[in-house]
Amino acid sequence: MGWIVSLRHYLEKHGFAVSSRFADKLGIDVSNVRLFFIYISFVTLGFSFGIYLTLAFLLRLKDIVYTKRRSVFDL
């Protein structure tokens, strides 16, 4: 159980404040970095949702074009 606590402390010390350390290395304001990460997350979510809708449309179009033909035995 002690290694879990030490892992948590390590991640809290080195894992958080990523945007502030990134902004310090680039020499820009932290709020600009945070806004950039927020905008990028919305763009990637919208892009993946757009791909999903496009594939769903293409599958529906395939179902319309390729209809199931009746078998000779169904007559």
N, CA, C, O and CB atoms as a CASP TS submission, in Angstrom:
PFRMAT TS
TARGET T0000
AUTHOR 0000-0000-0000
METHOD Language model
MODEL 1
PARENT N/A
ATOM      1  N   MET     1       0.815  -1.190   0.000  1.00  0.00           N
ATOM      2  CA  MET     1       0.000   0.000   0.000  1.00  0.00           C
ATOM      3  C   MET     1       0.864   1.262   0.000  1.00  0.00           C
ATOM      4  O   MET     1       0.448   2.320  -0.472  1.00  0.00           O
ATOM      5  CB  MET     1      -0.930  -0.006   1.198  1.00  0.00           C
ATOM      6  N   GLY     2       2.075   1.124   0.540  1.00  0.00           N
ATOM      7  CA  GLY     2       2.965   2.276   0.608  1.00  0.00           C
ATOM      8  C   GLY     2       3.452   2.724  -0.765  1.00  0.00           C
ATOM      9  O   GLY     2       3.681   3.911  -0.993  1.00  0.00           O
ATOM     10  N   TRP     3       3.608   1.767  -1.677  1.00  0.00           N
ATOM     11  CA  TRP     3       4.084   2.147  -3.017  1.00  0.00           C
ATOM     12  C   TRP     3       3.002   2.895  -3.779  1.00  0.00           C
ATOM     13  O   TRP     3       3.318   3.703  -4.652  1.00  0.00           O
ATOM     14  CB  TRP     3       4.524   0.900  -3.813  1.00  0.00           C
ATOM     15  N   ILE     4       1.724   2.646  -3.470  1.00  0.00           N
ATOM     16  CA  ILE     4       0.641   3.391  -4.125  1.00  0.00           C
ATOM     17  C   ILE     4       0.665   4.851  -3.682  1.00  0.00           C
ATOM     18  O   ILE     4       0.463   5.759  -4.489  1.00  0.00           O
ATOM     19  CB  ILE     4      -0.735   2.755  -3.805  1.00  0.00           C
ATOM     20  N   VAL     5       0.910   5.063  -2.409  1.00  0.00           N
ATOM     21  CA  VAL     5       0.979   6.429  -1.887  1.00  0.00           C
ATOM     22  C   VAL     5       2.183   7.157  -2.472  1.00  0.00           C
ATOM     23  O   VAL     5       2.090   8.327  -2.842  1.00  0.00           O
ATOM     24  CB  VAL     5       1.054   6.423  -0.346  1.00  0.00           C
ATOM     25  N   SER     6       3.314   6.457  -2.552  1.00  0.00           N
ATOM     26  CA  SER     6       4.496   7.106  -3.135  1.00  0.00           C
ATOM     27  C   SER     6       4.300   7.382  -4.620  1.00  0.00           C
ATOM     28  O   SER     6       4.775   8.400  -5.125  1.00  0.00           O
ATOM     29  CB  SER     6       5.742   6.234  -2.928  1.00  0.00           C
ATOM     30  N   LEU     7       3.606   6.491  -5.329  1.00  0.00           N
ATOM     31  CA  LEU     7       3.300   6.736  -6.739  1.00  0.00           C
ATOM     32  C   LEU     7       2.370   7.936  -6.887  1.00  0.00           C
ATOM     33  O   LEU     7       2.539   8.758  -7.787  1.00  0.00           O
ATOM     34  CB  LEU     7       2.665   5.489  -7.380  1.00  0.00           C
ATOM     35  N   ARG     8       1.393   8.025  -5.998  1.00  0.00           N
ATOM     36  CA  ARG     8       0.478   9.163  -6.050  1.00  0.00           C
ATOM     37  C   ARG     8       1.215  10.475  -5.796  1.00  0.00           C
ATOM     38  O   ARG     8       0.967  11.463  -6.487  1.00  0.00           O
ATOM     39  CB  ARG     8      -0.648   8.986  -5.029  1.00  0.00           C
ATOM     40  N   HIS     9       2.111  10.499  -4.820  1.00  0.00           N
ATOM     41  CA  HIS     9       2.881  11.711  -4.533  1.00  0.00           C
ATOM     42  C   HIS     9       3.791  12.079  -5.711  1.00  0.00           C
ATOM     43  O   HIS     9       3.957  13.255  -6.034  1.00  0.00           O
ATOM     44  CB  HIS     9       3.720  11.521  -3.255  1.00  0.00           C
ATOM     45  N   TYR    10       4.372  11.067  -6.342  1.00  0.00           N
ATOM     46  CA  TYR    10       5.229  11.336  -7.504  1.00  0.00           C
ATOM     47  C   TYR    10       4.416  11.938  -8.642  1.00  0.00           C
ATOM     48  O   TYR    10       4.836  12.909  -9.271  1.00  0.00           O
ATOM     49  CB  TYR    10       5.927  10.043  -7.977  1.00  0.00           C
ATOM     50  N   LEU    11       3.246  11.355  -8.900  1.00  0.00           N
ATOM     51  CA  LEU    11       2.408  11.879  -9.984  1.00  0.00           C
ATOM     52  C   LEU    11       1.869  13.268  -9.663  1.00  0.00           C
ATOM     53  O   LEU    11       1.746  14.103 -10.559  1.00  0.00           O
ATOM     54  CB  LEU    11       1.248  10.927 -10.259  1.00  0.00           C
ATOM     55  N   GLU    12       1.547  13.526  -8.408  1.00  0.00           N
ATOM     56  CA  GLU    12       1.093  14.853  -8.021  1.00  0.00           C
ATOM     57  C   GLU    12       2.209  15.887  -8.158  1.00  0.00           C
ATOM     58  O   GLU    12       1.963  17.036  -8.526  1.00  0.00           O
ATOM     59  CB  GLU    12       0.571  14.832  -6.590  1.00  0.00           C
ATOM     60  N   LYS    13       3.427  15.468  -7.860  1.00  0.00           N
ATOM     61  CA  LYS    13       4.548  16.405  -7.948  1.00  0.00           C
ATOM     62  C   LYS    13       4.960  16.659  -9.400  1.00  0.00           C
ATOM     63  O   LYS    13       5.254  17.796  -9.769  1.00  0.00           O
ATOM     64  CB  LYS    13       5.741  15.872  -7.155  1.00  0.00           C
ATOM     65  N   HIS    14       4.983  15.603 -10.230  1.00  0.00           N
ATOM     66  CA  HIS    14       5.505  15.745 -11.583  1.00  0.00           C
ATOM     67  C   HIS    14       4.422  15.727 -12.668  1.00  0.00           C
ATOM     68  O   HIS    14       4.680  16.153 -13.794  1.00  0.00           O
ATOM     69  CB  HIS    14       6.491  14.653 -11.850  1.00  0.00           C
ATOM     70  N   GLY    15       3.252  15.257 -12.360  1.00  0.00           N
ATOM     71  CA  GLY    15       2.221  15.118 -13.383  1.00  0.00           C
ATOM     72  C   GLY    15       1.340  16.343 -13.545  1.00  0.00           C
ATOM     73  O   GLY    15       0.932  16.678 -14.657  1.00  0.00           O
ATOM     74  N   PHE    16       1.049  17.006 -12.444  1.00  0.00           N
ATOM     75  CA  PHE    16       0.202  18.188 -12.524  1.00  0.00           C
ATOM     76  C   PHE    16       1.038  19.402 -12.892  1.00  0.00           C
ATOM     77  O   PHE    16       2.267  19.337 -12.894  1.00  0.00           O
ATOM     78  CB  PHE    16      -0.533  18.423 -11.194  1.00  0.00           C
ATOM     79  N   ALA    17       0.393  20.480 -13.196  1.00  0.00           N
ATOM     80  CA  ALA    17       1.044  21.733 -13.593  1.00  0.00           C
ATOM     81  C   ALA    17       1.814  21.569 -14.892  1.00  0.00           C
ATOM     82  O   ALA    17       2.858  22.189 -15.094  1.00  0.00           O
ATOM     83  CB  ALA    17       1.984  22.220 -12.492  1.00  0.00           C
ATOM     84  N   VAL    18       1.288  20.729 -15.764  1.00  0.00           N
ATOM     85  CA  VAL    18       1.939  20.509 -17.053  1.00  0.00           C
ATOM     86  C   VAL    18       1.871  21.772 -17.894  1.00  0.00           C
ATOM     87  O   VAL    18       2.856  22.166 -18.519  1.00  0.00           O
ATOM     88  CB  VAL    18       1.289  19.331 -17.802  1.00  0.00           C
ATOM     89  N   SER    19       0.713  22.399 -17.906  1.00  0.00           N
ATOM     90  CA  SER    19       0.563  23.583 -18.740  1.00  0.00           C
ATOM     91  C   SER    19       1.422  24.742 -18.227  1.00  0.00           C
ATOM     92  O   SER    19       1.942  25.519 -19.028  1.00  0.00           O
ATOM     93  CB  SER    19      -0.905  24.001 -18.797  1.00  0.00           C
ATOM     94  N   SER    20       1.578  24.872 -16.916  1.00  0.00           N
ATOM     95  CA  SER    20       2.414  25.957 -16.397  1.00  0.00           C
ATOM     96  C   SER    20       3.886  25.714 -16.723  1.00  0.00           C
ATOM     97  O   SER    20       4.605  26.650 -17.072  1.00  0.00           O
ATOM     98  CB  SER    20       2.226  26.101 -14.877  1.00  0.00           C
ATOM     99  N   ARG    21       4.340  24.459 -16.610  1.00  0.00           N
ATOM    100  CA  ARG    21       5.734  24.180 -16.971  1.00  0.00           C
ATOM    101  C   ARG    21       5.959  24.326 -18.476  1.00  0.00           C
ATOM    102  O   ARG    21       7.008  24.800 -18.914  1.00  0.00           O
ATOM    103  CB  ARG    21       6.130  22.769 -16.518  1.00  0.00           C
ATOM    104  N   PHE    22       4.966  23.915 -19.256  1.00  0.00           N
ATOM    105  CA  PHE    22       5.068  24.071 -20.716  1.00  0.00           C
ATOM    106  C   PHE    22       5.111  25.546 -21.099  1.00  0.00           C
ATOM    107  O   PHE    22       5.874  25.940 -21.981  1.00  0.00           O
ATOM    108  CB  PHE    22       3.882  23.376 -21.422  1.00  0.00           C
ATOM    109  N   ALA    23       4.286  26.367 -20.430  1.00  0.00           N
ATOM    110  CA  ALA    23       4.275  27.807 -20.705  1.00  0.00           C
ATOM    111  C   ALA    23       5.575  28.461 -20.268  1.00  0.00           C
ATOM    112  O   ALA    23       6.057  29.381 -20.929  1.00  0.00           O
ATOM    113  CB  ALA    23       3.095  28.476 -20.003  1.00  0.00           C
ATOM    114  N   ASP    24       6.146  28.001 -19.169  1.00  0.00           N
ATOM    115  CA  ASP    24       7.424  28.552 -18.723  1.00  0.00           C
ATOM    116  C   ASP    24       8.539  28.244 -19.716  1.00  0.00           C
ATOM    117  O   ASP    24       9.389  29.093 -19.981  1.00  0.00           O
ATOM    118  CB  ASP    24       7.786  28.002 -17.345  1.00  0.00           C
ATOM    119  N   LYS    25       8.537  27.033 -20.264  1.00  0.00           N
ATOM    120  CA  LYS    25       9.568  26.682 -21.249  1.00  0.00           C
ATOM    121  C   LYS    25       9.420  27.477 -22.536  1.00  0.00           C
ATOM    122  O   LYS    25      10.412  27.849 -23.162  1.00  0.00           O
ATOM    123  CB  LYS    25       9.516  25.195 -21.560  1.00  0.00           C
ATOM    124  N   LEU    26       8.145  27.743 -22.941  1.00  0.00           N
ATOM    125  CA  LEU    26       7.926  28.501 -24.167  1.00  0.00           C
ATOM    126  C   LEU    26       7.966  30.004 -23.959  1.00  0.00           C
ATOM    127  O   LEU    26       8.117  30.764 -24.915  1.00  0.00           O
ATOM    128  CB  LEU    26       6.613  28.123 -24.766  1.00  0.00           C
ATOM    129  N   GLY    27       7.833  30.435 -22.707  1.00  0.00           N
ATOM    130  CA  GLY    27       7.871  31.860 -22.396  1.00  0.00           C
ATOM    131  C   GLY    27       6.575  32.569 -22.735  1.00  0.00           C
ATOM    132  O   GLY    27       6.598  33.743 -23.107  1.00  0.00           O
ATOM    133  N   ILE    28       5.431  31.879 -22.615  1.00  0.00           N
ATOM    134  CA  ILE    28       4.139  32.496 -22.887  1.00  0.00           C
ATOM    135  C   ILE    28       3.261  32.371 -21.646  1.00  0.00           C
ATOM    136  O   ILE    28       3.631  31.726 -20.664  1.00  0.00           O
ATOM    137  CB  ILE    28       3.453  31.842 -24.123  1.00  0.00           C
ATOM    138  N   ASP    29       2.091  33.001 -21.713  1.00  0.00           N
ATOM    139  CA  ASP    29       1.176  32.996 -20.578  1.00  0.00           C
ATOM    140  C   ASP    29       0.513  31.625 -20.423  1.00  0.00           C
ATOM    141  O   ASP    29       0.234  30.944 -21.411  1.00  0.00           O
ATOM    142  CB  ASP    29       0.109  34.092 -20.745  1.00  0.00           C
ATOM    143  N   VAL    30       0.267  31.236 -19.186  1.00  0.00           N
ATOM    144  CA  VAL    30      -0.315  29.925 -18.896  1.00  0.00           C
ATOM    145  C   VAL    30      -1.736  29.835 -19.424  1.00  0.00           C
ATOM    146  O   VAL    30      -2.151  28.777 -19.897  1.00  0.00           O
ATOM    147  CB  VAL    30      -0.295  29.648 -17.391  1.00  0.00           C
ATOM    148  N   SER    31      -2.489  30.924 -19.352  1.00  0.00           N
ATOM    149  CA  SER    31      -3.882  30.883 -19.817  1.00  0.00           C
ATOM    150  C   SER    31      -3.964  30.602 -21.313  1.00  0.00           C
ATOM    151  O   SER    31      -4.910  29.960 -21.770  1.00  0.00           O
ATOM    152  CB  SER    31      -4.589  32.204 -19.497  1.00  0.00           C
ATOM    153  N   ASN    32      -2.987  31.073 -22.078  1.00  0.00           N
ATOM    154  CA  ASN    32      -2.977  30.789 -23.515  1.00  0.00           C
ATOM    155  C   ASN    32      -2.746  29.301 -23.784  1.00  0.00           C
ATOM    156  O   ASN    32      -3.347  28.734 -24.696  1.00  0.00           O
ATOM    157  CB  ASN    32      -1.893  31.624 -24.215  1.00  0.00           C
ATOM    158  N   VAL    33      -1.899  28.686 -23.009  1.00  0.00           N
ATOM    159  CA  VAL    33      -1.632  27.252 -23.169  1.00  0.00           C
ATOM    160  C   VAL    33      -2.873  26.452 -22.802  1.00  0.00           C
ATOM    161  O   VAL    33      -3.236  25.510 -23.507  1.00  0.00           O
ATOM    162  CB  VAL    33      -0.428  26.810 -22.298  1.00  0.00           C
ATOM    163  N   ARG    34      -3.524  26.819 -21.707  1.00  0.00           N
ATOM    164  CA  ARG    34      -4.743  26.112 -21.299  1.00  0.00           C
ATOM    165  C   ARG    34      -5.847  26.267 -22.334  1.00  0.00           C
ATOM    166  O   ARG    34      -6.543  25.300 -22.642  1.00  0.00           O
ATOM    167  CB  ARG    34      -5.229  26.625 -19.942  1.00  0.00           C
ATOM    168  N   LEU    35      -6.016  27.463 -22.870  1.00  0.00           N
ATOM    169  CA  LEU    35      -7.018  27.668 -23.929  1.00  0.00           C
ATOM    170  C   LEU    35      -6.695  26.846 -25.167  1.00  0.00           C
ATOM    171  O   LEU    35      -7.594  26.303 -25.809  1.00  0.00           O
ATOM    172  CB  LEU    35      -7.107  29.152 -24.302  1.00  0.00           C
ATOM    173  N   PHE    36      -5.414  26.755 -25.500  1.00  0.00           N
ATOM    174  CA  PHE    36      -5.008  25.946 -26.641  1.00  0.00           C
ATOM    175  C   PHE    36      -5.386  24.486 -26.445  1.00  0.00           C
ATOM    176  O   PHE    36      -5.903  23.856 -27.368  1.00  0.00           O
ATOM    177  CB  PHE    36      -3.511  26.072 -26.872  1.00  0.00           C
ATOM    178  N   PHE    37      -5.136  23.930 -25.246  1.00  0.00           N
ATOM    179  CA  PHE    37      -5.498  22.543 -24.967  1.00  0.00           C
ATOM    180  C   PHE    37      -7.019  22.341 -25.018  1.00  0.00           C
ATOM    181  O   PHE    37      -7.488  21.312 -25.503  1.00  0.00           O
ATOM    182  CB  PHE    37      -4.956  22.122 -23.595  1.00  0.00           C
ATOM    183  N   ILE    38      -7.776  23.303 -24.529  1.00  0.00           N
ATOM    184  CA  ILE    38      -9.236  23.203 -24.572  1.00  0.00           C
ATOM    185  C   ILE    38      -9.723  23.226 -26.011  1.00  0.00           C
ATOM    186  O   ILE    38     -10.559  22.407 -26.391  1.00  0.00           O
ATOM    187  CB  ILE    38      -9.887  24.346 -23.771  1.00  0.00           C
ATOM    188  N   TYR    39      -9.215  24.146 -26.812  1.00  0.00           N
ATOM    189  CA  TYR    39      -9.635  24.234 -28.215  1.00  0.00           C
ATOM    190  C   TYR    39      -9.260  22.977 -28.993  1.00  0.00           C
ATOM    191  O   TYR    39     -10.052  22.487 -29.798  1.00  0.00           O
ATOM    192  CB  TYR    39      -9.009  25.461 -28.880  1.00  0.00           C
ATOM    193  N   ILE    40      -8.072  22.459 -28.760  1.00  0.00           N
ATOM    194  CA  ILE    40      -7.631  21.252 -29.455  1.00  0.00           C
ATOM    195  C   ILE    40      -8.506  20.065 -29.079  1.00  0.00           C
ATOM    196  O   ILE    40      -8.811  19.232 -29.932  1.00  0.00           O
ATOM    197  CB  ILE    40      -6.161  20.951 -29.134  1.00  0.00           C
ATOM    198  N   SER    41      -8.913  19.973 -27.821  1.00  0.00           N
ATOM    199  CA  SER    41      -9.777  18.856 -27.423  1.00  0.00           C
ATOM    200  C   SER    41     -11.131  18.945 -28.110  1.00  0.00           C
ATOM    201  O   SER    41     -11.679  17.917 -28.507  1.00  0.00           O
ATOM    202  CB  SER    41      -9.962  18.833 -25.898  1.00  0.00           C
ATOM    203  N   PHE    42     -11.691  20.148 -28.264  1.00  0.00           N
ATOM    204  CA  PHE    42     -12.959  20.291 -28.975  1.00  0.00           C
ATOM    205  C   PHE    42     -12.808  19.972 -30.459  1.00  0.00           C
ATOM    206  O   PHE    42     -13.696  19.364 -31.057  1.00  0.00           O
ATOM    207  CB  PHE    42     -13.504  21.703 -28.801  1.00  0.00           C
ATOM    208  N   VAL    43     -11.702  20.373 -31.047  1.00  0.00           N
ATOM    209  CA  VAL    43     -11.481  20.107 -32.470  1.00  0.00           C
ATOM    210  C   VAL    43     -11.347  18.613 -32.723  1.00  0.00           C
ATOM    211  O   VAL    43     -11.931  18.088 -33.671  1.00  0.00           O
ATOM    212  CB  VAL    43     -10.229  20.842 -32.971  1.00  0.00           C
ATOM    213  N   THR    44     -10.584  17.929 -31.887  1.00  0.00           N
ATOM    214  CA  THR    44     -10.403  16.495 -32.105  1.00  0.00           C
ATOM    215  C   THR    44     -11.691  15.725 -31.842  1.00  0.00           C
ATOM    216  O   THR    44     -11.969  14.738 -32.522  1.00  0.00           O
ATOM    217  CB  THR    44      -9.287  15.962 -31.214  1.00  0.00           C
ATOM    218  N   LEU    45     -12.476  16.163 -30.868  1.00  0.00           N
ATOM    219  CA  LEU    45     -13.757  15.506 -30.607  1.00  0.00           C
ATOM    220  C   LEU    45     -14.697  15.730 -31.789  1.00  0.00           C
ATOM    221  O   LEU    45     -15.372  14.799 -32.226  1.00  0.00           O
ATOM    222  CB  LEU    45     -14.394  16.037 -29.292  1.00  0.00           C
ATOM    223  N   GLY    46     -14.745  16.947 -32.304  1.00  0.00           N
ATOM    224  CA  GLY    46     -15.601  17.240 -33.451  1.00  0.00           C
ATOM    225  C   GLY    46     -15.164  16.493 -34.695  1.00  0.00           C
ATOM    226  O   GLY    46     -15.999  16.058 -35.487  1.00  0.00           O
ATOM    227  N   PHE    47     -13.865  16.343 -34.872  1.00  0.00           N
ATOM    228  CA  PHE    47     -13.343  15.627 -36.035  1.00  0.00           C
ATOM    229  C   PHE    47     -13.722  14.155 -35.984  1.00  0.00           C
ATOM    230  O   PHE    47     -14.136  13.576 -36.989  1.00  0.00           O
ATOM    231  CB  PHE    47     -11.822  15.775 -36.118  1.00  0.00           C
ATOM    232  N   SER    48     -13.579  13.554 -34.810  1.00  0.00           N
ATOM    233  CA  SER    48     -13.930  12.138 -34.700  1.00  0.00           C
ATOM    234  C   SER    48     -15.435  11.933 -34.842  1.00  0.00           C
ATOM    235  O   SER    48     -15.865  10.933 -35.418  1.00  0.00           O
ATOM    236  CB  SER    48     -13.446  11.570 -33.360  1.00  0.00           C
ATOM    237  N   PHE    49     -16.241  12.858 -34.331  1.00  0.00           N
ATOM    238  CA  PHE    49     -17.691  12.756 -34.490  1.00  0.00           C
ATOM    239  C   PHE    49     -18.078  12.933 -35.955  1.00  0.00           C
ATOM    240  O   PHE    49     -19.013  12.285 -36.426  1.00  0.00           O
ATOM    241  CB  PHE    49     -18.409  13.803 -33.616  1.00  0.00           C
ATOM    242  N   GLY    50     -17.381  13.792 -36.673  1.00  0.00           N
ATOM    243  CA  GLY    50     -17.633  13.962 -38.105  1.00  0.00           C
ATOM    244  C   GLY    50     -17.300  12.706 -38.897  1.00  0.00           C
ATOM    245  O   GLY    50     -18.030  12.341 -39.818  1.00  0.00           O
ATOM    246  N   ILE    51     -16.214  12.050 -38.550  1.00  0.00           N
ATOM    247  CA  ILE    51     -15.854  10.789 -39.211  1.00  0.00           C
ATOM    248  C   ILE    51     -16.921   9.734 -38.929  1.00  0.00           C
ATOM    249  O   ILE    51     -17.295   8.972 -39.820  1.00  0.00           O
ATOM    250  CB  ILE    51     -14.459  10.292 -38.736  1.00  0.00           C
ATOM    251  N   TYR    52     -17.410   9.690 -37.690  1.00  0.00           N
ATOM    252  CA  TYR    52     -18.453   8.731 -37.322  1.00  0.00           C
ATOM    253  C   TYR    52     -19.716   8.969 -38.150  1.00  0.00           C
ATOM    254  O   TYR    52     -20.297   8.019 -38.674  1.00  0.00           O
ATOM    255  CB  TYR    52     -18.774   8.832 -35.814  1.00  0.00           C
ATOM    256  N   LEU    53     -20.142  10.211 -38.271  1.00  0.00           N
ATOM    257  CA  LEU    53     -21.344  10.512 -39.057  1.00  0.00           C
ATOM    258  C   LEU    53     -21.154  10.192 -40.533  1.00  0.00           C
ATOM    259  O   LEU    53     -22.079   9.708 -41.185  1.00  0.00           O
ATOM    260  CB  LEU    53     -21.726  11.977 -38.897  1.00  0.00           C
ATOM    261  N   THR    54     -19.976  10.453 -41.062  1.00  0.00           N
ATOM    262  CA  THR    54     -19.698  10.148 -42.465  1.00  0.00           C
ATOM    263  C   THR    54     -19.749   8.647 -42.720  1.00  0.00           C
ATOM    264  O   THR    54     -20.330   8.209 -43.713  1.00  0.00           O
ATOM    265  CB  THR    54     -18.329  10.701 -42.871  1.00  0.00           C
ATOM    266  N   LEU    55     -19.150   7.856 -41.836  1.00  0.00           N
ATOM    267  CA  LEU    55     -19.188   6.401 -42.008  1.00  0.00           C
ATOM    268  C   LEU    55     -20.599   5.856 -41.858  1.00  0.00           C
ATOM    269  O   LEU    55     -20.983   4.931 -42.573  1.00  0.00           O
ATOM    270  CB  LEU    55     -18.265   5.724 -41.001  1.00  0.00           C
ATOM    271  N   ALA    56     -21.378   6.418 -40.937  1.00  0.00           N
ATOM    272  CA  ALA    56     -22.763   5.975 -40.785  1.00  0.00           C
ATOM    273  C   ALA    56     -23.564   6.298 -42.044  1.00  0.00           C
ATOM    274  O   ALA    56     -24.389   5.493 -42.476  1.00  0.00           O
ATOM    275  CB  ALA    56     -23.412   6.636 -39.552  1.00  0.00           C
ATOM    276  N   PHE    57     -23.326   7.468 -42.635  1.00  0.00           N
ATOM    277  CA  PHE    57     -24.013   7.834 -43.870  1.00  0.00           C
ATOM    278  C   PHE    57     -23.619   6.900 -45.006  1.00  0.00           C
ATOM    279  O   PHE    57     -24.475   6.480 -45.785  1.00  0.00           O
ATOM    280  CB  PHE    57     -23.702   9.285 -44.247  1.00  0.00           C
ATOM    281  N   LEU    58     -22.337   6.572 -45.111  1.00  0.00           N
ATOM    282  CA  LEU    58     -21.893   5.689 -46.186  1.00  0.00           C
ATOM    283  C   LEU    58     -22.460   4.278 -46.024  1.00  0.00           C
ATOM    284  O   LEU    58     -22.813   3.634 -47.012  1.00  0.00           O
ATOM    285  CB  LEU    58     -20.368   5.638 -46.227  1.00  0.00           C
ATOM    286  N   LEU    59     -22.545   3.801 -44.796  1.00  0.00           N
ATOM    287  CA  LEU    59     -23.147   2.481 -44.585  1.00  0.00           C
ATOM    288  C   LEU    59     -24.624   2.483 -44.937  1.00  0.00           C
ATOM    289  O   LEU    59     -25.127   1.514 -45.504  1.00  0.00           O
ATOM    290  CB  LEU    59     -22.960   2.033 -43.139  1.00  0.00           C
ATOM    291  N   ARG    60     -25.320   3.555 -44.608  1.00  0.00           N
ATOM    292  CA  ARG    60     -26.738   3.659 -44.961  1.00  0.00           C
ATOM    293  C   ARG    60     -26.894   3.738 -46.476  1.00  0.00           C
ATOM    294  O   ARG    60     -27.811   3.137 -47.036  1.00  0.00           O
ATOM    295  CB  ARG    60     -27.383   4.896 -44.288  1.00  0.00           C
ATOM    296  N   LEU    61     -26.015   4.466 -47.136  1.00  0.00           N
ATOM    297  CA  LEU    61     -26.053   4.564 -48.593  1.00  0.00           C
ATOM    298  C   LEU    61     -25.771   3.203 -49.222  1.00  0.00           C
ATOM    299  O   LEU    61     -26.392   2.849 -50.224  1.00  0.00           O
ATOM    300  CB  LEU    61     -25.036   5.610 -49.095  1.00  0.00           C
ATOM    301  N   LYS    62     -24.857   2.448 -48.657  1.00  0.00           N
ATOM    302  CA  LYS    62     -24.568   1.110 -49.159  1.00  0.00           C
ATOM    303  C   LYS    62     -25.791   0.215 -49.032  1.00  0.00           C
ATOM    304  O   LYS    62     -26.081  -0.566 -49.938  1.00  0.00           O
ATOM    305  CB  LYS    62     -23.382   0.497 -48.410  1.00  0.00           C
ATOM    306  N   ASP    63     -26.510   0.319 -47.922  1.00  0.00           N
ATOM    307  CA  ASP    63     -27.709  -0.486 -47.740  1.00  0.00           C
ATOM    308  C   ASP    63     -28.797  -0.111 -48.736  1.00  0.00           C
ATOM    309  O   ASP    63     -29.567  -0.972 -49.162  1.00  0.00           O
ATOM    310  CB  ASP    63     -28.229  -0.335 -46.327  1.00  0.00           C
ATOM    311  N   ILE    64     -28.869   1.150 -49.108  1.00  0.00           N
ATOM    312  CA  ILE    64     -29.873   1.579 -50.082  1.00  0.00           C
ATOM    313  C   ILE    64     -29.513   1.085 -51.477  1.00  0.00           C
ATOM    314  O   ILE    64     -30.384   0.625 -52.216  1.00  0.00           O
ATOM    315  CB  ILE    64     -30.008   3.109 -50.080  1.00  0.00           C
ATOM    316  N   VAL    65     -28.247   1.178 -51.839  1.00  0.00           N
ATOM    317  CA  VAL    65     -27.813   0.811 -53.193  1.00  0.00           C
ATOM    318  C   VAL    65     -27.823  -0.703 -53.372  1.00  0.00           C
ATOM    319  O   VAL    65     -28.350  -1.210 -54.362  1.00  0.00           O
ATOM    320  CB  VAL    65     -26.405   1.369 -53.480  1.00  0.00           C
ATOM    321  N   TYR    66     -27.251  -1.411 -52.430  1.00  0.00           N
ATOM    322  CA  TYR    66     -27.183  -2.863 -52.538  1.00  0.00           C
ATOM    323  C   TYR    66     -28.327  -3.493 -51.749  1.00  0.00           C
ATOM    324  O   TYR    66     -28.170  -3.832 -50.576  1.00  0.00           O
ATOM    325  CB  TYR    66     -25.820  -3.388 -52.032  1.00  0.00           C
ATOM    326  N   THR    67     -29.446  -3.644 -52.383  1.00  0.00           N
ATOM    327  CA  THR    67     -30.568  -4.299 -51.711  1.00  0.00           C
ATOM    328  C   THR    67     -30.408  -5.809 -51.811  1.00  0.00           C
ATOM    329  O   THR    67     -29.780  -6.331 -52.732  1.00  0.00           O
ATOM    330  CB  THR    67     -31.922  -3.852 -52.325  1.00  0.00           C
ATOM    331  N   LYS    68     -30.980  -6.476 -50.860  1.00  0.00           N
ATOM    332  CA  LYS    68     -30.873  -7.935 -50.843  1.00  0.00           C
ATOM    333  C   LYS    68     -31.777  -8.509 -51.940  1.00  0.00           C
ATOM    334  O   LYS    68     -32.965  -8.194 -52.011  1.00  0.00           O
ATOM    335  CB  LYS    68     -31.261  -8.512 -49.437  1.00  0.00           C
ATOM    336  N   ARG    69     -31.208  -9.328 -52.762  1.00  0.00           N
ATOM    337  CA  ARG    69     -31.982  -9.936 -53.840  1.00  0.00           C
ATOM    338  C   ARG    69     -32.731 -11.137 -53.303  1.00  0.00           C
ATOM    339  O   ARG    69     -32.252 -11.837 -52.410  1.00  0.00           O
ATOM    340  CB  ARG    69     -31.072 -10.345 -55.018  1.00  0.00           C
ATOM    341  N   ARG    70     -33.865 -11.361 -53.834  1.00  0.00           N
ATOM    342  CA  ARG    70     -34.658 -12.509 -53.417  1.00  0.00           C
ATOM    343  C   ARG    70     -34.053 -13.796 -53.959  1.00  0.00           C
ATOM    344  O   ARG    70     -33.467 -13.836 -55.041  1.00  0.00           O
ATOM    345  CB  ARG    70     -36.112 -12.361 -53.887  1.00  0.00           C
ATOM    346  N   SER    71     -34.210 -14.790 -53.204  1.00  0.00           N
ATOM    347  CA  SER    71     -33.733 -16.099 -53.622  1.00  0.00           C
ATOM    348  C   SER    71     -34.766 -16.722 -54.540  1.00  0.00           C
ATOM    349  O   SER    71     -35.936 -16.338 -54.529  1.00  0.00           O
ATOM    350  CB  SER    71     -33.454 -17.013 -52.401  1.00  0.00           C
ATOM    351  N   VAL    72     -34.336 -17.663 -55.316  1.00  0.00           N
ATOM    352  CA  VAL    72     -35.247 -18.368 -56.204  1.00  0.00           C
ATOM    353  C   VAL    72     -36.260 -19.174 -55.378  1.00  0.00           C
ATOM    354  O   VAL    72     -37.394 -19.394 -55.802  1.00  0.00           O
ATOM    355  CB  VAL    72     -34.460 -19.295 -57.166  1.00  0.00           C
ATOM    356  N   PHE    73     -35.827 -19.600 -54.210  1.00  0.00           N
ATOM    357  CA  PHE    73     -36.687 -20.426 -53.386  1.00  0.00           C
ATOM    358  C   PHE    73     -37.726 -19.616 -52.618  1.00  0.00           C
ATOM    359  O   PHE    73     -38.665 -20.193 -52.070  1.00  0.00           O
ATOM    360  CB  PHE    73     -35.855 -21.218 -52.426  1.00  0.00           C
ATOM    361  N   ASP    74     -37.580 -18.267 -52.564  1.00  0.00           N
ATOM    362  CA  ASP    74     -38.537 -17.422 -51.865  1.00  0.00           C
ATOM    363  C   ASP    74     -39.778 -17.134 -52.698  1.00  0.00           C
ATOM    364  O   ASP    74     -40.757 -16.615 -52.161  1.00  0.00           O
ATOM    365  CB  ASP    74     -37.884 -16.127 -51.466  1.00  0.00           C
ATOM    366  N   LEU    75     -39.774 -17.446 -53.966  1.00  0.00           N
ATOM    367  CA  LEU    75     -40.922 -17.147 -54.831  1.00  0.00           C
ATOM    368  C   LEU    75     -42.018 -18.063 -54.538  1.00  0.00           C
ATOM    369  O   LEU    75     -43.078 -17.977 -55.159  1.00  0.00           O
ATOM    370  CB  LEU    75     -40.570 -17.231 -56.283  1.00  0.00           C
TER
END
